[in-house]
């Protein structure tokens, strides 16, 4: 069973009946299921081993009535409720690597200028098995898991001229790329913060599995 994220961008303005108001439903801005982003920001499905920025803070005590009612509707099905302000997002060091080596094998593709760019985390395939020698290492009848490997960080396998597999750590930028799925969320928060202040805009979220 997978895990999805839900929530609202909230804003604290000088007008309104409540200290904080629900500005926009997260569903209107983001409909992905990116576990690396979830782990990087909130410590949920943190397979890459990031130091989570806003893990399990709970519902803000001054949460808007809209957010509070929605979370109450979810009841015990909602988990890992938390929030992060736009000010905190603005202070993220996007070059910061994860604290742990990723158990998954990273796949890179050759760029036009001869460099390498991450193309994903390699899923099980006959090709990965052949290039890395996993089939020879796997015990008969035992389901292979990438986290069972004992390769040191930096181990690489070349697959022709344009593909590379590597054991390594993700950076926060690799987890949440510029102009990626989260950019609409950042755009709305940035716009509200320009008017109301960085500390007066936050993303309040919960997860469902």
PyMOL commands that set and color helices and strands:
alter all, ss='L'
color gray80, all
select helices_A, chain A and resi 26-28+35-42+65-77+86-90+126-132+134-137+146-148+172-175+183-196+198-200
alter helices_A, ss='H'
color red, helices_A
select strands_A, chain A and resi 4-11+21-25+79-85+106-110+116-121+156-159+163-166+201-208
alter strands_A, ss='S'
color yellow, strands_A
deselect
rebuild
show_as cartoon
